[in-house]
Amino acid sequence: MFTSRALSHASVWLSSILLAAVSAIVFVLSVRAPVAEGEVGITRAVVPVLCLAVLGAGAYVLQRRHGALETVVALLVVCCAGFAYALSVDPLLASSQKSDSIVLSLPVVAATVSGVGRRSLASCLLVCGLSYVATSSASVLGTEIGQREIVVDFTALGSVIAVFALLIVLWLARRNAVQEAPALDRAAKEQESIDEEARLLGHASSLLHDTVLGDLHAIAMLEPGPIPEGHLEVIHRDLDLLARSDELLRAPGSAAIPGLIESTSESRLTSTLARVGSRGLRVIVSGDVRELDTLDSAAEEAIVAAIEQCLVNVVVHAGVSLAELAIVAFGGEVTATIADAGRGFSAAATPSDRLGLRLSVHDRMLGVGGSATVWSTPGAGTSVLLAVPRGGS
C-alpha cells in the first residue's frame, strides 16, 4: 500500500474522534438552545447525531474499501449525510453563526481524512479531494437553505491542504526509500562478503603458519641425508594445499579448507597426537575426548587445530618431551587445557611479530566465539586454556 497501515488506522481514529466531538457539541447546543413550549431540548440532537453516524459509516467505507463502486456509493452517502446534518443542526445554531461554524467544519474535516490509506498517491488525493468537495458543498447548501451567511471555511480548507501536503511528503519519502533500498542491500552483501573473506583469510593464515612451521620443524628433526619418502609425501601435500590457497579463498560459500576435517573428533585428535608424537612429544590425555562431539564442525575443528599448535609450541620452545592435555565440559563450554613443565616465557618480553599464538590459537578461538588464556613463567612451564561454547559461535 502507498501509506502505512498505522496511518490508515490513525485516520479512522481521527474521523471517529472528530465526529464524537461534534456529537457532544450538538447535545450541548440542543440543551442550551431555546425550546418551544412542550418540546424536549435534547431530542433535537437525535437527527443531527444520526446524520453524523451515517456520515461516519460512509467515511469508514472510504477508508477500508477501495473498489470503484464502493468508493462512489460511499461518497454519495457522505454527501447526503452531510447535507441532512447541515439542515438538521441549523435550528440549534445562533443566528450570528456563519457557514464556517466549528459545528459545520468538523464533519467536513472528518470526511476529508477518510481518503488516507489508499493504494496510491493519486487515489489518496482524489478521494480526499472528492470527500472535501462533497461534504463542504453539502454543508454550504444546507446552511444557505437555513439562510445563513456563506463564508470561506478556513478550518476545512486548511485541513485538506494539510492532508494533501502530508500525503505528498510521505510519497516522496517512500520513493526515496525504495530507490535507496537496492544500494543498502548491495552494501549489506558487500559487507557480508568482506567479513567472510576476512574469516577465510584468518583461517588460511593459521593454516599457513601451522603447515610451514610443522614441516620445517619435521625437517629439522631428521638425521642428515635424504628426506624419507613419507615426509616428502606430507610436504608435497602441504605445498599443493598452499598453492591452492587463492582458489580456496575465492570459492563462494567456503566454510572450511579441505584437508583439515576428519570424520570424527576422536580421529582428529588421534591424528594430532600422532603428528606431535612423531616429533618426540608424549602427551598424557585426561578428561573425556567425546565432549568434542558436542561441538559443531567449525568449533571442533578450531579447538583441535589450536590444541595441535599448542603442542607444537611445546615441541619447539619448551624443551621437554612430555605434555598434558585435559578435555572437560563446564557449563555451556568445552575446555581443553595444555600444560608443560618446560622453559616457559614472559609475555612482556615476547616480540609483537610472533604470530604463533595470535594466528593459530587466539584468532582461531575468537573466530568461533571462544577464548584462549595463556599462563607462563620463565623456568616454570606454560599452561593454555582453550574454551569454546557448545553449538559454536
VOGU-3710 file (C-alpha; in Angstrom, 3 decimals, decimal comma):
1> mftsralsha> 0,000/0,000/0,000  1,055/3,605/-0,582  0,719/4,675/3,069  1,391/2,674/6,163  -1,279/0,638/7,904  -0,661/2,699/11,028  -1,565/5,903/9,169  -4,777/4,320/7,907  -5,723/3,326/11,458  -4,888/6,851/12,630
11> svwlssilla> -7,258/8,350/10,064  -10,076/6,083/11,322  -9,476/7,191/14,874  -9,229/10,857/13,869  -12,543/10,732/11,998  -14,208/8,965/14,930  -12,889/11,473/17,459  -13,971/14,462/15,363  -17,474/13,091/14,848  -17,770/12,175/18,534
21> avsaivfvls> -16,709/15,700/19,493  -19,279/17,220/17,139  -21,994/14,942/18,551  -21,151/16,106/22,066  -21,359/19,748/20,960  -24,725/19,109/19,306  -26,108/17,597/22,522  -24,904/20,629/24,467  -26,474/23,001/21,929  -29,750/21,085/21,996
31> vrapvaegev> -29,963/21,591/25,760  -28,907/25,252/25,789  -30,850/26,468/22,753  -34,329/27,937/23,351  -37,172/25,404/23,002  -40,807/25,771/22,130  -43,452/25,005/24,706  -43,815/21,263/25,334  -40,630/20,408/23,395  -37,775/18,450/24,998
41> gitravvpvl> -34,485/20,113/24,017  -32,249/17,068/23,925  -34,474/15,282/21,430  -33,490/17,874/18,848  -29,999/16,362/18,821  -31,184/12,940/17,711  -31,480/13,653/13,995  -28,133/15,520/13,641  -26,324/12,781/15,571  -27,890/10,092/13,380
51> clavlgagay> -26,734/12,027/10,321  -23,210/12,157/11,781  -23,356/8,398/12,362  -24,289/7,801/8,720  -21,538/10,188/7,611  -19,070/8,269/9,806  -20,156/4,964/8,270  -19,577/6,338/4,775  -16,173/7,683/5,800  -15,254/4,286/7,252
61> vlqrrhgale> -16,136/2,593/3,954  -13,925/5,098/2,125  -11,069/4,245/4,484  -11,452/0,453/4,336  -12,939/-0,343/0,909  -11,042/0,717/-2,188  -13,204/-0,572/-5,023  -14,518/1,986/-7,539  -18,217/1,193/-6,961  -17,815/1,146/-3,195
71> tvvallvvcc> -15,994/4,486/-3,325  -18,717/6,152/-5,396  -21,511/4,843/-3,160  -19,647/5,890/-0,004  -19,082/9,411/-1,413  -22,823/9,737/-2,155  -23,669/8,584/1,373  -21,209/11,085/2,886  -22,577/13,907/0,732  -26,243/13,191/1,558
81> agfayalsvd> -25,479/12,721/5,258  -23,561/16,000/5,316  -26,458/17,843/3,700  -29,008/16,331/6,082  -26,790/17,154/9,042  -26,412/20,806/7,984  -30,208/21,160/7,679  -30,992/19,403/10,989  -28,375/21,232/13,066  -29,231/24,668/11,723
91> pllassqksd> -32,048/25,364/14,276  -29,587/24,765/17,131  -27,116/27,417/15,976  -27,193/31,058/16,982  -28,350/33,474/14,325  -24,906/35,127/14,268  -23,077/31,932/13,307  -21,993/31,575/9,695  -21,238/28,665/7,385  -17,735/28,303/8,872
101> sivlslpvva> -19,056/27,380/12,329  -16,967/24,681/14,019  -20,073/22,507/14,261  -20,238/22,523/10,457  -16,470/22,371/9,816  -15,541/19,310/11,832  -17,702/16,829/9,869  -16,087/18,148/6,672  -12,617/17,520/8,153  -13,670/14,028/9,303
111> atvsgvgrrs> -14,787/13,160/5,778  -11,677/14,695/4,189  -9,200/12,453/6,047  -11,144/9,343/5,007  -9,165/9,140/1,760  -5,909/8,467/3,613  -4,658/4,884/3,427  -5,450/4,000/-0,162  -3,141/2,205/-2,594  -1,548/5,124/-4,443
121> lascllvcgl> -0,864/8,812/-4,083  -3,270/9,686/-6,892  -6,160/7,723/-5,354  -5,473/9,230/-1,914  -5,503/12,778/-3,272  -8,566/12,079/-5,432  -10,697/10,580/-2,653  -9,642/13,195/-0,095  -10,416/15,960/-2,570  -13,794/14,483/-3,567
131> syvatssasv> -14,736/13,956/0,083  -13,894/17,560/0,868  -15,812/18,924/-2,114  -18,849/16,725/-1,451  -19,199/17,423/2,271  -18,300/21,109/2,099  -20,730/21,666/-0,790  -23,480/19,810/1,080  -22,779/21,861/4,194  -22,852/25,155/2,272
141> lgteigqrei> -26,096/24,160/0,552  -27,715/23,232/3,876  -26,653/26,470/5,579  -27,789/28,522/2,570  -31,227/26,957/2,839  -31,119/27,960/6,513  -30,411/31,494/5,301  -27,027/31,839/6,971  -24,150/33,900/5,650  -21,811/31,896/3,415
151> vvdftalgsv> -18,096/32,497/4,051  -14,864/30,658/3,302  -14,393/27,830/5,806  -10,663/28,149/6,505  -10,739/25,304/9,024  -11,919/22,754/6,468  -9,804/24,259/3,687  -6,698/24,170/5,875  -7,369/20,548/6,748  -7,499/19,418/3,136
161> iavfallivl> -4,311/21,347/2,317  -2,564/19,750/5,309  -3,713/16,269/4,281  -2,507/16,823/0,725  0,888/18,044/1,968  1,230/15,062/4,317  0,418/12,572/1,574  2,918/14,130/-0,826  5,682/14,158/1,802  5,010/10,506/2,623
171> wlarrnavqe> 5,056/9,586/-1,052  8,407/11,351/-1,593  9,880/9,675/1,483  8,673/6,254/0,341  10,011/6,777/-3,175  13,441/7,745/-1,813  13,418/4,708/0,478  12,569/2,411/-2,430  15,352/3,932/-4,533  17,893/3,557/-1,726
181> apaldraake> 16,885/0,001/-0,820  18,916/-1,707/-3,604  22,005/0,297/-2,636  21,589/-0,649/1,017  21,100/-4,277/0,041  24,259/-4,202/-2,073  26,191/-2,591/0,779  24,991/-5,265/3,200  26,007/-8,040/0,799  29,401/-6,415/0,210
191> qesideearl> 29,981/-6,158/3,963  28,976/-9,795/4,374  31,415/-10,736/1,633  34,190/-8,709/3,292  33,535/-10,379/6,650  33,582/-13,848/5,068  36,783/-13,056/3,190  38,397/-11,823/6,428  37,332/-15,028/8,190  38,759/-17,208/5,431
201> lghassllhd> 41,927/-15,117/5,309  42,423/-15,642/9,034  41,775/-19,357/8,557  44,272/-19,505/5,710  46,863/-17,549/7,733  46,528/-20,035/10,576  46,881/-22,901/8,092  49,979/-21,322/6,525  51,622/-20,807/9,892  50,850/-24,315/11,169
211> tvlgdlhaia> 51,854/-26,042/7,934  55,129/-24,206/7,323  56,205/-24,357/10,950  55,318/-28,053/11,231  57,092/-29,043/8,027  60,207/-27,018/8,824  60,380/-28,477/12,291  59,892/-32,027/10,939  62,769/-31,492/8,513  64,959/-30,073/11,292
221> mlepgpipeg> 64,361/-33,200/13,396  65,613/-35,539/10,653  69,045/-37,047/10,522  71,392/-35,674/7,851  70,754/-37,236/4,486  67,868/-37,735/2,053  64,350/-36,872/3,264  62,311/-40,059/3,824  59,535/-40,788/1,338  56,798/-40,414/3,983
231> hlevihrdld> 57,975/-36,909/4,874  58,150/-35,984/1,205  54,530/-37,026/0,678  53,398/-34,830/3,573  55,435/-31,880/2,296  54,064/-32,289/-1,264  50,518/-32,442/0,101  51,059/-29,284/2,132  52,653/-27,454/-0,796  49,694/-28,388/-3,003
241> llarsdellr> 47,262/-27,111/-0,378  49,119/-23,812/-0,003  49,356/-23,414/-3,784  45,550/-23,575/-3,949  45,034/-21,039/-1,140  43,877/-18,271/-3,539  41,387/-20,659/-5,114  40,076/-21,633/-1,681  39,592/-18,008/-0,691  37,732/-17,230/-3,910
251> apgsaaipgl> 35,420/-20,222/-3,613  31,905/-18,905/-2,825  30,442/-20,131/0,438  33,643/-21,859/1,537  33,143/-22,915/5,132  36,377/-24,845/5,659  39,646/-25,618/3,952  39,966/-29,205/2,655  42,464/-31,375/4,440  41,650/-30,133/7,935
261> iestsesrlt> 38,468/-32,071/8,707  38,494/-35,738/9,637  35,478/-37,964/10,163  35,136/-37,595/13,963  36,584/-35,522/16,761  38,371/-38,557/18,187  40,106/-39,300/14,898  41,061/-35,657/14,556  42,644/-35,598/17,975  44,262/-39,003/17,402
271> stlarvgsrg> 45,856/-37,688/14,205  47,039/-34,599/16,066  48,631/-36,662/18,829  50,237/-38,938/16,242  51,789/-35,981/14,432  53,288/-34,424/17,549  54,267/-37,904/18,760  56,333/-38,383/15,611  58,298/-35,328/16,692  59,177/-36,821/20,045
281> lrvivsgdvr> 56,423/-35,421/22,287  54,437/-37,743/24,545  51,016/-36,382/25,576  49,084/-37,595/28,609  45,371/-37,184/27,836  42,747/-36,938/30,578  39,095/-35,999/30,753  36,618/-37,045/28,080  37,561/-36,634/24,415  33,928/-37,340/23,462
291> eldtldsaae> 32,981/-33,888/24,744  34,386/-32,592/21,463  31,497/-34,339/19,693  29,077/-31,866/21,345  30,616/-29,030/19,312  29,649/-28,049/15,813  32,102/-28,720/12,996  33,712/-25,264/12,947  34,247/-25,103/16,719  35,548/-28,674/16,840
301> eaivaaieqc> 37,977/-28,032/14,018  39,183/-24,814/15,654  39,862/-26,250/19,100  41,617/-29,386/17,784  43,814/-27,269/15,481  44,595/-24,921/18,385  45,467/-27,906/20,586  47,884/-29,128/17,919  49,544/-25,731/17,662  49,941/-25,546/21,448
311> lvnvvvhagv> 51,571/-28,987/21,414  53,839/-27,973/18,514  54,882/-24,943/20,571  55,801/-27,334/23,386  57,991/-29,319/20,977  59,639/-26,222/19,512  60,010/-23,926/22,529  59,517/-25,802/25,821  62,472/-28,158/25,641  60,563/-31,078/27,176
321> slaelaivaf> 59,223/-34,347/25,783  56,077/-34,570/27,932  52,858/-32,518/27,952  49,419/-32,935/29,469  46,060/-32,437/27,757  42,771/-32,329/29,690  39,409/-32,049/27,939  36,380/-31,342/30,117  32,938/-29,778/29,822  31,962/-26,998/32,195
331> ggevtatiad> 28,591/-25,292/31,993  27,921/-24,443/28,364  31,572/-24,715/27,295  34,056/-27,389/26,331  37,580/-26,637/27,533  40,986/-28,026/26,697  43,988/-27,390/28,931  47,508/-27,950/27,568  50,282/-27,839/30,169  54,031/-28,452/30,154
341> agrgfsaaat> 56,854/-28,052/32,644  59,262/-26,561/30,134  61,164/-23,313/29,800  58,147/-21,025/29,878  58,329/-17,441/28,682  57,473/-13,879/29,646  54,579/-12,389/27,704  56,016/-8,894/28,158  59,280/-9,964/26,554  57,676/-11,743/23,593
351> psdrlglrls> 58,135/-9,803/20,312  54,927/-8,384/18,836  55,668/-10,021/15,492  55,443/-13,553/16,911  52,353/-14,834/15,086  52,087/-18,358/16,519  49,745/-17,872/19,461  47,890/-14,980/17,870  47,070/-16,541/14,485  46,936/-20,218/15,351
361> vhdrmlgvgg> 45,367/-20,053/18,798  43,809/-16,728/19,860  42,299/-15,799/16,485  41,087/-19,347/15,938  39,209/-19,348/19,246  37,757/-15,888/18,698  36,533/-16,967/15,274  34,150/-19,499/16,846  33,138/-17,404/19,845  35,673/-18,983/22,185
371> satvwstpga> 38,711/-17,810/24,095  42,340/-18,699/24,762  44,144/-17,865/28,012  47,877/-18,381/28,478  49,807/-18,599/31,743  53,571/-18,881/31,590  56,547/-18,137/33,823  60,174/-18,428/32,727  61,545/-21,675/34,063  58,160/-22,874/35,385
381> gtsvllavpr> 56,363/-24,071/32,246  53,302/-22,941/30,302  49,583/-23,657/30,527  46,996/-22,770/27,882  43,238/-22,896/28,492  41,070/-23,123/25,352  37,302/-22,732/25,681  34,534/-22,867/23,070  30,772/-22,743/23,606  28,653/-25,776/22,779
391> ggs> 26,934/-25,133/19,491  29,711/-22,890/18,212  29,667/-19,089/17,931
//
